[in-house]
Amino acid sequence: MMKRASTLLLVLAAVSMDADASEQRPRAREAGVVIGTLPTGARNAITDVAGVGVGHATLHEGSCLHTGVTAILPHTGNLYRQRVPAAIVVGNGYGKLAGITQVQELGELETPILLTGTLSTWKVADAAVDWLLRQPGMEQVRSINPLVGETNDGYLSDIRARPLTPALVEKALTTPSFGEVEEGAVGAGAGTVAFGWKGGIGTSSRQLPAEEGGYTVGVLVQSNYGGELTIAGVPVWKVLPDPAVHARSLAVPPPSTGDGSIMMVVATDAPLDAAQLQRLARRALVGLARTGSVMSNGSGDYVIAFSTAKENRRDPQVPVQPARSVAGEALSPLFQAAAEATEEAIVNSLFRARTVQGHRGTAAALPLAPVLEAIRRAKRTESGDASH
Protein backbone atom coordinates (compact mmCIF):
# COMPACT_ATOMS: atom_id res chain seq x y z
CA MET A 1 0.00 0.00 0.00
CA MET A 2 2.85 2.31 0.89
CA LYS A 3 4.57 1.59 -2.43
CA ARG A 4 1.34 2.33 -4.31
CA ALA A 5 0.87 5.64 -2.47
CA SER A 6 4.45 6.68 -3.23
CA THR A 7 3.97 5.80 -6.90
CA LEU A 8 0.77 7.90 -7.00
CA LEU A 9 2.62 10.88 -5.56
CA LEU A 10 5.33 10.63 -8.17
CA VAL A 11 2.86 10.18 -11.02
CA LEU A 12 0.79 13.19 -9.94
CA ALA A 13 3.94 15.23 -9.55
CA ALA A 14 5.15 14.23 -13.00
CA VAL A 15 1.77 15.01 -14.54
CA SER A 16 1.79 18.40 -12.85
CA MET A 17 5.29 19.23 -14.08
CA ASP A 18 4.69 18.02 -17.67
CA ALA A 19 1.31 19.70 -18.06
CA ASP A 20 2.68 22.88 -16.56
CA ALA A 21 5.42 23.05 -19.16
CA SER A 22 3.19 22.52 -22.17
CA GLU A 23 -0.33 23.71 -21.37
CA GLN A 24 -2.04 26.98 -20.60
CA ARG A 25 -3.34 26.68 -17.06
CA PRO A 26 -6.96 27.80 -16.71
CA ARG A 27 -8.61 30.12 -14.25
CA ALA A 28 -11.02 28.45 -11.82
CA ARG A 29 -14.17 29.25 -13.82
CA GLU A 30 -12.57 28.17 -17.07
CA ALA A 31 -12.06 24.79 -15.40
CA GLY A 32 -15.69 24.63 -14.24
CA VAL A 33 -15.13 25.71 -10.62
CA VAL A 34 -17.78 28.25 -9.59
CA ILE A 35 -17.37 29.90 -6.22
CA GLY A 36 -20.31 31.65 -4.58
CA THR A 37 -23.60 32.75 -6.10
CA LEU A 38 -23.08 36.36 -7.21
CA PRO A 39 -22.20 37.04 -10.86
CA THR A 40 -18.72 38.24 -11.74
CA GLY A 41 -17.83 41.38 -13.62
CA ALA A 42 -16.95 41.24 -17.32
CA ARG A 43 -13.30 40.31 -16.72
CA ASN A 44 -13.72 38.69 -13.30
CA ALA A 45 -10.90 40.93 -12.10
CA ILE A 46 -10.25 43.91 -9.85
CA THR A 47 -10.15 46.02 -13.03
CA ASP A 48 -13.92 45.52 -13.38
CA VAL A 49 -14.05 48.41 -10.91
CA ALA A 50 -13.84 51.25 -13.43
CA GLY A 51 -10.56 53.15 -13.39
CA VAL A 52 -8.57 50.60 -11.39
CA GLY A 53 -5.31 49.51 -13.02
CA VAL A 54 -2.79 46.77 -12.20
CA GLY A 55 0.86 46.88 -13.24
CA HIS A 56 3.48 44.13 -12.85
CA ALA A 57 7.26 44.09 -13.01
CA THR A 58 8.69 40.58 -12.76
CA LEU A 59 12.27 39.47 -12.16
CA HIS A 60 13.03 35.85 -13.12
CA GLU A 61 16.80 35.34 -13.21
CA GLY A 62 18.09 31.76 -13.32
CA SER A 63 17.05 29.74 -10.30
CA CYS A 64 18.14 32.35 -7.76
CA LEU A 65 15.79 35.28 -8.33
CA HIS A 66 12.00 35.04 -8.62
CA THR A 67 10.52 38.26 -7.31
CA GLY A 68 8.87 41.46 -8.45
CA VAL A 69 6.48 44.33 -7.88
CA THR A 70 2.74 44.68 -8.41
CA ALA A 71 1.10 48.12 -8.40
CA ILE A 72 -2.63 48.74 -7.93
CA LEU A 73 -3.81 52.18 -9.08
CA PRO A 74 -7.25 53.28 -7.78
CA HIS A 75 -7.71 55.74 -10.65
CA THR A 76 -5.82 57.34 -13.52
CA GLY A 77 -5.44 60.80 -11.99
CA ASN A 78 -3.01 62.22 -9.46
CA LEU A 79 -3.86 60.16 -6.38
CA TYR A 80 -2.12 62.60 -4.05
CA ARG A 81 -4.42 65.40 -5.27
CA GLN A 82 -7.52 63.18 -5.61
CA ARG A 83 -7.34 60.85 -2.64
CA VAL A 84 -9.73 57.95 -2.15
CA PRO A 85 -11.35 56.71 1.08
CA ALA A 86 -9.49 53.65 2.34
CA ALA A 87 -9.14 51.29 5.28
CA ILE A 88 -6.80 48.52 6.38
CA VAL A 89 -7.67 45.43 8.42
CA VAL A 90 -5.00 43.24 10.00
CA GLY A 91 -6.00 39.60 10.37
CA ASN A 92 -2.60 38.59 11.72
CA GLY A 93 0.11 41.19 12.00
CA TYR A 94 3.27 39.25 11.20
CA GLY A 95 4.30 41.52 8.35
CA LYS A 96 5.76 44.79 7.15
CA LEU A 97 3.05 47.00 5.70
CA ALA A 98 4.72 50.37 5.14
CA GLY A 99 2.38 53.32 5.44
CA ILE A 100 -0.33 51.56 7.45
CA THR A 101 -0.69 54.02 10.34
CA GLN A 102 -1.48 57.08 8.21
CA VAL A 103 -4.17 55.21 6.27
CA GLN A 104 -5.69 53.99 9.53
CA GLU A 105 -5.56 57.48 11.02
CA LEU A 106 -6.87 59.52 8.08
CA GLY A 107 -8.99 56.91 6.29
CA GLU A 108 -7.61 57.80 2.88
CA LEU A 109 -5.11 56.63 0.30
CA GLU A 110 -2.74 59.09 -1.38
CA THR A 111 -0.49 56.77 -3.40
CA PRO A 112 -0.86 53.61 -5.45
CA ILE A 113 -0.69 50.34 -3.52
CA LEU A 114 2.51 48.39 -4.12
CA LEU A 115 3.14 44.72 -3.31
CA THR A 116 6.54 43.00 -3.26
CA GLY A 117 8.82 40.59 -1.35
CA THR A 118 9.54 41.20 2.34
CA LEU A 119 13.09 42.56 2.28
CA SER A 120 12.36 44.72 -0.74
CA THR A 121 9.59 46.67 1.03
CA TRP A 122 11.72 49.71 1.79
CA LYS A 123 13.51 49.76 -1.56
CA VAL A 124 10.15 49.72 -3.31
CA ALA A 125 8.80 52.45 -1.03
CA ASP A 126 11.85 54.63 -1.68
CA ALA A 127 11.66 54.15 -5.46
CA ALA A 128 7.93 54.86 -5.43
CA VAL A 129 8.42 58.12 -3.52
CA ASP A 130 11.14 59.19 -5.93
CA TRP A 131 8.86 58.53 -8.91
CA LEU A 132 5.80 60.15 -7.31
CA LEU A 133 7.68 63.34 -6.41
CA ARG A 134 8.72 63.72 -10.05
CA GLN A 135 5.13 63.76 -11.29
CA PRO A 136 3.46 66.99 -12.47
CA GLY A 137 1.82 68.92 -9.67
CA MET A 138 4.04 67.39 -6.98
CA GLU A 139 6.76 70.06 -6.97
CA GLN A 140 5.85 71.46 -3.54
CA VAL A 141 5.06 68.18 -1.77
CA ARG A 142 6.95 67.78 1.52
CA SER A 143 5.39 64.56 2.81
CA ILE A 144 3.99 61.48 1.11
CA ASN A 145 2.82 58.11 2.41
CA PRO A 146 3.66 55.20 0.09
CA LEU A 147 1.65 52.08 0.93
CA VAL A 148 3.79 48.98 0.35
CA GLY A 149 2.77 45.47 1.39
CA GLU A 150 4.79 42.28 1.23
CA THR A 151 4.95 38.54 1.53
CA ASN A 152 8.11 36.49 1.97
CA ASP A 153 9.34 34.97 -1.30
CA GLY A 154 12.60 33.70 0.24
CA TYR A 155 12.05 30.02 -0.61
CA LEU A 156 12.14 30.60 -4.35
CA SER A 157 14.15 33.83 -4.50
CA ASP A 158 17.38 34.98 -2.89
CA ILE A 159 15.56 37.44 -0.67
CA ARG A 160 18.75 38.77 0.93
CA ALA A 161 19.96 39.99 -2.47
CA ARG A 162 17.19 42.63 -2.51
CA PRO A 163 17.50 42.89 -6.30
CA LEU A 164 14.59 45.15 -7.15
CA THR A 165 15.59 48.38 -8.84
CA PRO A 166 13.83 51.75 -9.24
CA ALA A 167 13.37 50.90 -12.92
CA LEU A 168 11.31 47.81 -12.02
CA VAL A 169 9.18 49.78 -9.59
CA GLU A 170 8.57 52.45 -12.23
CA LYS A 171 7.65 49.78 -14.76
CA ALA A 172 4.92 48.48 -12.46
CA LEU A 173 3.64 52.03 -11.87
CA THR A 174 3.75 53.19 -15.50
CA THR A 175 2.49 50.13 -17.40
CA PRO A 176 -0.80 49.27 -15.70
CA SER A 177 -3.51 47.24 -17.39
CA PHE A 178 -7.07 48.50 -17.02
CA GLY A 179 -8.40 45.32 -18.63
CA GLU A 180 -7.11 41.78 -18.27
CA VAL A 181 -4.86 41.12 -15.27
CA GLU A 182 -1.97 38.67 -15.53
CA GLU A 183 -2.07 36.08 -12.73
CA GLY A 184 0.14 33.42 -11.18
CA ALA A 185 3.94 33.70 -10.93
CA VAL A 186 4.08 37.33 -11.98
CA GLY A 187 5.00 40.61 -10.29
CA ALA A 188 4.88 40.34 -6.52
CA GLY A 189 3.69 36.75 -6.91
CA ALA A 190 6.75 35.56 -8.85
CA GLY A 191 8.28 33.74 -5.87
CA THR A 192 5.38 32.99 -3.54
CA VAL A 193 4.19 29.61 -2.25
CA ALA A 194 0.66 28.80 -1.07
CA PHE A 195 -0.37 25.59 0.69
CA GLY A 196 3.00 24.17 -0.35
CA TRP A 197 2.22 24.72 -4.05
CA LYS A 198 3.17 27.64 -6.28
CA GLY A 199 1.08 30.64 -5.32
CA GLY A 200 1.07 34.13 -6.76
CA ILE A 201 -1.22 36.88 -7.99
CA GLY A 202 -4.92 36.15 -8.36
CA THR A 203 -7.96 38.33 -8.95
CA SER A 204 -11.75 38.12 -9.13
CA SER A 205 -14.81 40.38 -8.99
CA ARG A 206 -18.50 40.41 -8.22
CA GLN A 207 -21.28 42.53 -9.73
CA LEU A 208 -24.33 43.35 -7.61
CA PRO A 209 -27.76 43.44 -9.28
CA ALA A 210 -29.33 46.81 -10.02
CA GLU A 211 -31.82 46.50 -7.16
CA GLU A 212 -28.87 46.21 -4.74
CA GLY A 213 -27.03 49.21 -6.16
CA GLY A 214 -25.35 47.64 -9.19
CA TYR A 215 -21.98 48.13 -7.52
CA THR A 216 -18.82 46.20 -8.36
CA VAL A 217 -16.36 44.70 -5.89
CA GLY A 218 -12.96 43.55 -7.15
CA VAL A 219 -10.19 41.77 -5.28
CA LEU A 220 -6.52 41.11 -6.00
CA VAL A 221 -4.37 38.84 -3.81
CA GLN A 222 -0.72 37.97 -3.41
CA SER A 223 -0.98 34.43 -1.97
CA ASN A 224 1.90 33.04 0.10
CA TYR A 225 0.33 31.25 3.06
CA GLY A 226 -0.73 27.80 4.22
CA GLY A 227 -3.38 25.62 5.78
CA GLU A 228 -5.59 22.82 4.49
CA LEU A 229 -6.50 23.75 0.93
CA THR A 230 -10.26 23.90 0.45
CA ILE A 231 -11.84 24.93 -2.85
CA ALA A 232 -15.55 25.68 -3.27
CA GLY A 233 -16.14 23.99 0.08
CA VAL A 234 -14.32 20.79 -0.94
CA PRO A 235 -11.31 19.71 1.21
CA VAL A 236 -9.08 19.00 -1.77
CA TRP A 237 -6.03 18.71 0.48
CA LYS A 238 -7.23 15.18 1.25
CA VAL A 239 -6.70 14.01 -2.35
CA LEU A 240 -3.52 15.93 -3.11
CA PRO A 241 0.01 14.59 -2.71
CA ASP A 242 1.83 16.12 0.22
CA PRO A 243 3.91 19.01 -1.20
CA ALA A 244 6.71 18.23 1.27
CA VAL A 245 6.84 14.56 0.18
CA HIS A 246 6.82 15.70 -3.42
CA ALA A 247 9.71 18.08 -2.72
CA ARG A 248 11.74 15.36 -1.03
CA SER A 249 11.17 13.11 -4.05
CA LEU A 250 12.98 15.80 -6.04
CA ALA A 251 15.78 15.98 -3.42
CA VAL A 252 15.01 19.61 -2.62
CA PRO A 253 14.03 21.26 0.67
CA PRO A 254 10.26 21.16 1.18
CA PRO A 255 8.31 24.41 1.01
CA SER A 256 6.46 25.62 4.08
CA THR A 257 2.75 24.80 4.24
CA GLY A 258 1.93 26.79 7.36
CA ASP A 259 3.52 30.17 7.92
CA GLY A 260 3.62 32.75 5.16
CA SER A 261 1.46 35.72 4.32
CA ILE A 262 -1.24 37.09 2.07
CA MET A 263 -1.99 40.59 0.89
CA MET A 264 -5.60 41.22 -0.15
CA VAL A 265 -6.67 44.39 -1.97
CA VAL A 266 -10.40 45.12 -2.20
CA ALA A 267 -11.72 47.80 -4.56
CA THR A 268 -15.29 48.97 -5.02
CA ASP A 269 -17.14 51.73 -6.83
CA ALA A 270 -19.73 51.86 -4.05
CA PRO A 271 -19.60 55.19 -2.17
CA LEU A 272 -18.24 54.05 1.20
CA ASP A 273 -16.51 55.95 3.97
CA ALA A 274 -13.45 54.66 5.81
CA ALA A 275 -15.47 52.99 8.57
CA GLN A 276 -17.58 51.11 6.04
CA LEU A 277 -14.48 50.14 4.06
CA GLN A 278 -13.02 48.67 7.21
CA ARG A 279 -16.14 46.55 7.60
CA LEU A 280 -15.89 45.51 3.95
CA ALA A 281 -12.22 44.61 4.37
CA ARG A 282 -13.03 42.25 7.24
CA ARG A 283 -15.18 40.18 4.88
CA ALA A 284 -12.14 39.42 2.76
CA LEU A 285 -10.94 37.42 5.77
CA VAL A 286 -14.10 35.31 5.40
CA GLY A 287 -13.00 34.39 1.89
CA LEU A 288 -9.48 33.66 3.16
CA ALA A 289 -10.81 31.33 5.84
CA ARG A 290 -12.93 29.43 3.32
CA THR A 291 -9.76 28.36 1.50
CA GLY A 292 -8.45 26.61 4.60
CA SER A 293 -6.34 29.27 6.32
CA VAL A 294 -6.25 29.68 10.09
CA MET A 295 -3.95 32.72 9.87
CA SER A 296 -1.03 30.95 11.53
CA ASN A 297 1.47 32.55 13.90
CA GLY A 298 3.99 33.53 11.24
CA SER A 299 1.47 34.66 8.64
CA GLY A 300 0.92 38.31 7.81
CA ASP A 301 -2.70 38.60 6.68
CA TYR A 302 -3.62 42.12 5.56
CA VAL A 303 -6.57 43.63 3.72
CA ILE A 304 -6.49 47.04 2.04
CA ALA A 305 -9.88 48.34 0.87
CA PHE A 306 -10.70 51.50 -1.05
CA SER A 307 -13.62 53.15 -2.82
CA THR A 308 -13.26 54.72 -6.24
CA ALA A 309 -16.57 56.64 -6.10
CA LYS A 310 -15.75 59.98 -7.74
CA GLU A 311 -18.09 61.91 -5.47
CA ASN A 312 -16.00 60.85 -2.46
CA ARG A 313 -12.54 61.74 -3.74
CA ARG A 314 -10.71 64.13 -1.46
CA ASP A 315 -8.75 67.21 -2.41
CA PRO A 316 -6.40 68.05 0.48
CA GLN A 317 -6.63 71.77 -0.36
CA VAL A 318 -10.42 71.90 0.10
CA PRO A 319 -11.52 72.67 3.70
CA VAL A 320 -14.71 70.56 3.64
CA GLN A 321 -14.48 67.06 2.21
CA PRO A 322 -17.33 65.00 0.66
CA ALA A 323 -18.65 61.99 2.55
CA ARG A 324 -21.45 60.13 0.76
CA SER A 325 -22.08 56.53 1.78
CA VAL A 326 -24.59 53.76 1.24
CA ALA A 327 -26.95 52.87 4.07
CA GLY A 328 -25.85 50.23 6.52
CA GLU A 329 -28.63 47.90 5.43
CA ALA A 330 -27.23 47.96 1.88
CA LEU A 331 -23.79 46.72 2.94
CA SER A 332 -24.56 43.00 3.25
CA PRO A 333 -24.49 42.30 -0.51
CA LEU A 334 -21.13 44.09 -0.69
CA PHE A 335 -19.88 41.94 2.18
CA GLN A 336 -20.90 38.80 0.31
CA ALA A 337 -19.20 40.11 -2.83
CA ALA A 338 -15.92 40.74 -0.99
CA ALA A 339 -15.90 37.26 0.59
CA GLU A 340 -16.68 35.46 -2.67
CA ALA A 341 -14.23 37.49 -4.78
CA THR A 342 -11.41 36.99 -2.26
CA GLU A 343 -11.95 33.24 -2.18
CA GLU A 344 -11.97 32.99 -5.97
CA ALA A 345 -8.97 35.31 -6.37
CA ILE A 346 -6.95 32.99 -4.13
CA VAL A 347 -8.01 29.94 -6.13
CA ASN A 348 -7.10 31.73 -9.36
CA SER A 349 -3.66 32.50 -7.98
CA LEU A 350 -3.08 28.76 -7.54
CA PHE A 351 -4.73 27.60 -10.76
CA ARG A 352 -2.76 30.05 -12.90
CA ALA A 353 0.64 29.61 -11.25
CA ARG A 354 3.28 27.50 -12.96
CA THR A 355 6.04 25.38 -11.44
CA VAL A 356 9.07 27.45 -10.40
CA GLN A 357 12.52 26.07 -9.61
CA GLY A 358 14.03 28.48 -7.19
CA HIS A 359 16.76 29.49 -4.77
CA ARG A 360 16.13 26.89 -2.07
CA GLY A 361 13.92 24.39 -3.88
CA THR A 362 11.02 23.90 -6.26
CA ALA A 363 7.38 24.90 -5.84
CA ALA A 364 5.24 22.74 -8.11
CA ALA A 365 2.09 24.04 -9.73
CA LEU A 366 -1.07 22.78 -8.07
CA PRO A 367 -2.05 19.46 -9.73
CA LEU A 368 -5.42 20.34 -11.23
CA ALA A 369 -6.62 16.87 -12.28
CA PRO A 370 -7.17 15.48 -8.74
CA VAL A 371 -8.54 18.84 -7.57
CA LEU A 372 -11.14 19.02 -10.32
CA GLU A 373 -12.12 15.36 -9.89
CA ALA A 374 -12.64 15.89 -6.14
CA ILE A 375 -14.86 18.90 -6.82
CA ARG A 376 -16.87 17.03 -9.46
CA ARG A 377 -17.32 14.08 -7.10
CA ALA A 378 -18.52 16.40 -4.34
CA LYS A 379 -21.04 17.99 -6.71
CA ARG A 380 -22.39 14.57 -7.76
CA THR A 381 -22.76 13.54 -4.12
CA GLU A 382 -24.50 16.81 -3.28
CA SER A 383 -26.97 16.32 -6.12
CA GLY A 384 -27.65 12.74 -5.06
CA ASP A 385 -26.03 11.20 -8.13
CA ALA A 386 -23.20 9.03 -6.88
CA SER A 387 -23.48 6.48 -9.72
CA HIS A 388 -20.82 8.04 -11.97
LOTOR-972723 format. One line per 8 residues: their letters; for each residue x, y, z of C-alpha. Coordinates in steps of 0.2 Angstrom, whole numbers, always signed. Example, Ala and Ser with C-alpha at 12.3 -4.5 7.8 and 13.67 -1.06 7.14 Angstrom:
<rs>
as	+62 -22 +39  +68 -5 +36
</rs>
This chain:
<rs>
mmkrastl	+0 +0 +0  +14 +12 +4  +23 +8 -12  +7 +12 -22  +4 +28 -12  +22 +33 -16  +20 +29 -34  +4 +39 -35
llvlaavs	+13 +54 -28  +27 +53 -41  +14 +51 -55  +4 +66 -50  +20 +76 -48  +26 +71 -65  +9 +75 -73  +9 +92 -64
mdadaseq	+26 +96 -70  +23 +90 -88  +7 +99 -90  +13 +114 -83  +27 +115 -96  +16 +113 -111  -2 +119 -107  -10 +135 -103
rprareag	-17 +133 -85  -35 +139 -84  -43 +151 -71  -55 +142 -59  -71 +146 -69  -63 +141 -85  -60 +124 -77  -78 +123 -71
vvigtlpt	-76 +129 -53  -89 +141 -48  -87 +150 -31  -102 +158 -23  -118 +164 -31  -115 +182 -36  -111 +185 -54  -94 +191 -59
garnaitd	-89 +207 -68  -85 +206 -87  -66 +202 -84  -69 +193 -66  -55 +205 -61  -51 +220 -49  -51 +230 -65  -70 +228 -67
vagvgvgh	-70 +242 -55  -69 +256 -67  -53 +266 -67  -43 +253 -57  -27 +248 -65  -14 +234 -61  +4 +234 -66  +17 +221 -64
atlhegsc	+36 +220 -65  +43 +203 -64  +61 +197 -61  +65 +179 -66  +84 +177 -66  +90 +159 -67  +85 +149 -51  +91 +162 -39
lhtgvtai	+79 +176 -42  +60 +175 -43  +53 +191 -37  +44 +207 -42  +32 +222 -39  +14 +223 -42  +5 +241 -42  -13 +244 -40
lphtgnly	-19 +261 -45  -36 +266 -39  -39 +279 -53  -29 +287 -68  -27 +304 -60  -15 +311 -47  -19 +301 -32  -11 +313 -20
rqrvpaai	-22 +327 -26  -38 +316 -28  -37 +304 -13  -49 +290 -11  -57 +284 +5  -47 +268 +12  -46 +256 +26  -34 +243 +32
vvgngygk	-38 +227 +42  -25 +216 +50  -30 +198 +52  -13 +193 +59  +1 +206 +60  +16 +196 +56  +21 +208 +42  +29 +224 +36
lagitqvq	+15 +235 +28  +24 +252 +26  +12 +267 +27  -2 +258 +37  -3 +270 +52  -7 +285 +41  -21 +276 +31  -28 +270 +48
elgeletp	-28 +287 +55  -34 +298 +40  -45 +285 +31  -38 +289 +14  -26 +283 +1  -14 +295 -7  -2 +284 -17  -4 +268 -27
illtgtls	-3 +252 -18  +13 +242 -21  +16 +224 -17  +33 +215 -16  +44 +203 -7  +48 +206 +12  +65 +213 +11  +62 +224 -4
twkvadaa	+48 +233 +5  +59 +249 +9  +68 +249 -8  +51 +249 -17  +44 +262 -5  +59 +273 -8  +58 +271 -27  +40 +274 -27
vdwllrqp	+42 +291 -18  +56 +296 -30  +44 +293 -45  +29 +301 -37  +38 +317 -32  +44 +319 -50  +26 +319 -56  +17 +335 -62
gmeqvrsi	+9 +345 -48  +20 +337 -35  +34 +350 -35  +29 +357 -18  +25 +341 -9  +35 +339 +8  +27 +323 +14  +20 +307 +6
nplvgetn	+14 +291 +12  +18 +276 +0  +8 +260 +5  +19 +245 +2  +14 +227 +7  +24 +211 +6  +25 +193 +8  +41 +182 +10
dgylsdir	+47 +175 -7  +63 +169 +1  +60 +150 -3  +61 +153 -22  +71 +169 -22  +87 +175 -14  +78 +187 -3  +94 +194 +5
arpltpal	+100 +200 -12  +86 +213 -13  +88 +214 -32  +73 +226 -36  +78 +242 -44  +69 +259 -46  +67 +254 -65  +57 +239 -60
vekalttp	+46 +249 -48  +43 +262 -61  +38 +249 -74  +25 +242 -62  +18 +260 -59  +19 +266 -77  +12 +251 -87  -4 +246 -79
sfgeveeg	-18 +236 -87  -35 +242 -85  -42 +227 -93  -36 +209 -91  -24 +206 -76  -10 +193 -78  -10 +180 -64  +1 +167 -56
avgagagt	+20 +168 -55  +20 +187 -60  +25 +203 -51  +24 +202 -33  +18 +184 -35  +34 +178 -44  +41 +169 -29  +27 +165 -18
vafgwkgg	+21 +148 -11  +3 +144 -5  -2 +128 +3  +15 +121 -2  +11 +124 -20  +16 +138 -31  +5 +153 -27  +5 +171 -34
igtssrql	-6 +184 -40  -25 +181 -42  -40 +192 -45  -59 +191 -46  -74 +202 -45  -93 +202 -41  -106 +213 -49  -122 +217 -38
paeeggyt	-139 +217 -46  -147 +234 -50  -159 +232 -36  -144 +231 -24  -135 +246 -31  -127 +238 -46  -110 +241 -38  -94 +231 -42
vgvlvqsn	-82 +224 -29  -65 +218 -36  -51 +209 -26  -33 +206 -30  -22 +194 -19  -4 +190 -17  -5 +172 -10  +9 +165 +1
yggeltia	+2 +156 +15  -4 +139 +21  -17 +128 +29  -28 +114 +22  -32 +119 +5  -51 +120 +2  -59 +125 -14  -78 +128 -16
gvpvwkvl	-81 +120 +0  -72 +104 -5  -57 +99 +6  -45 +95 -9  -30 +94 +2  -36 +76 +6  -34 +70 -12  -18 +80 -16
pdpavhar	+0 +73 -14  +9 +81 +1  +20 +95 -6  +34 +91 +6  +34 +73 +1  +34 +78 -17  +49 +90 -14  +59 +77 -5
slavppps	+56 +66 -20  +65 +79 -30  +79 +80 -17  +75 +98 -13  +70 +106 +3  +51 +106 +6  +42 +122 +5  +32 +128 +20
tgdgsimm	+14 +124 +21  +10 +134 +37  +18 +151 +40  +18 +164 +26  +7 +179 +22  -6 +185 +10  -10 +203 +4  -28 +206 -1
vvatdapl	-33 +222 -10  -52 +226 -11  -59 +239 -23  -76 +245 -25  -86 +259 -34  -99 +259 -20  -98 +276 -11  -91 +270 +6
daaqlqrl	-83 +280 +20  -67 +273 +29  -77 +265 +43  -88 +256 +30  -72 +251 +20  -65 +243 +36  -81 +233 +38  -79 +228 +20
arralvgl	-61 +223 +22  -65 +211 +36  -76 +201 +24  -61 +197 +14  -55 +187 +29  -70 +177 +27  -65 +172 +9  -47 +168 +16
artgsvms	-54 +157 +29  -65 +147 +17  -49 +142 +7  -42 +133 +23  -32 +146 +32  -31 +148 +50  -20 +164 +49  -5 +155 +58
ngsgdyvi	+7 +163 +69  +20 +168 +56  +7 +173 +43  +5 +192 +39  -14 +193 +33  -18 +211 +28  -33 +218 +19  -32 +235 +10
afstaken	-49 +242 +4  -53 +258 -5  -68 +266 -14  -66 +274 -31  -83 +283 -31  -79 +300 -39  -90 +310 -27  -80 +304 -12
rrdpqvpv	-63 +309 -19  -54 +321 -7  -44 +336 -12  -32 +340 +2  -33 +359 -2  -52 +359 +0  -58 +363 +18  -74 +353 +18
qparsvag	-72 +335 +11  -87 +325 +3  -93 +310 +13  -107 +301 +4  -110 +283 +9  -123 +269 +6  -135 +264 +20  -129 +251 +33
ealsplfq	-143 +239 +27  -136 +240 +9  -119 +234 +15  -123 +215 +16  -122 +212 -3  -106 +220 -3  -99 +210 +11  -104 +194 +2
aaaeatee	-96 +201 -14  -80 +204 -5  -80 +186 +3  -83 +177 -13  -71 +187 -24  -57 +185 -11  -60 +166 -11  -60 +165 -30
aivnslfr	-45 +177 -32  -35 +165 -21  -40 +150 -31  -36 +159 -47  -18 +163 -40  -15 +144 -38  -24 +138 -54  -14 +150 -64
artvqghr	+3 +148 -56  +16 +138 -65  +30 +127 -57  +45 +137 -52  +63 +130 -48  +70 +142 -36  +84 +147 -24  +81 +134 -10
gtaaalpl	+70 +122 -19  +55 +120 -31  +37 +124 -29  +26 +114 -41  +10 +120 -49  -5 +114 -40  -10 +97 -49  -27 +102 -56
apvleair	-33 +84 -61  -36 +77 -44  -43 +94 -38  -56 +95 -52  -61 +77 -49  -63 +79 -31  -74 +95 -34  -84 +85 -47
rakrtesg	-87 +70 -35  -93 +82 -22  -105 +90 -34  -112 +73 -39  -114 +68 -21  -123 +84 -16  -135 +82 -31  -138 +64 -25
dash	-130 +56 -41  -116 +45 -34  -117 +32 -49  -104 +40 -60
</rs>
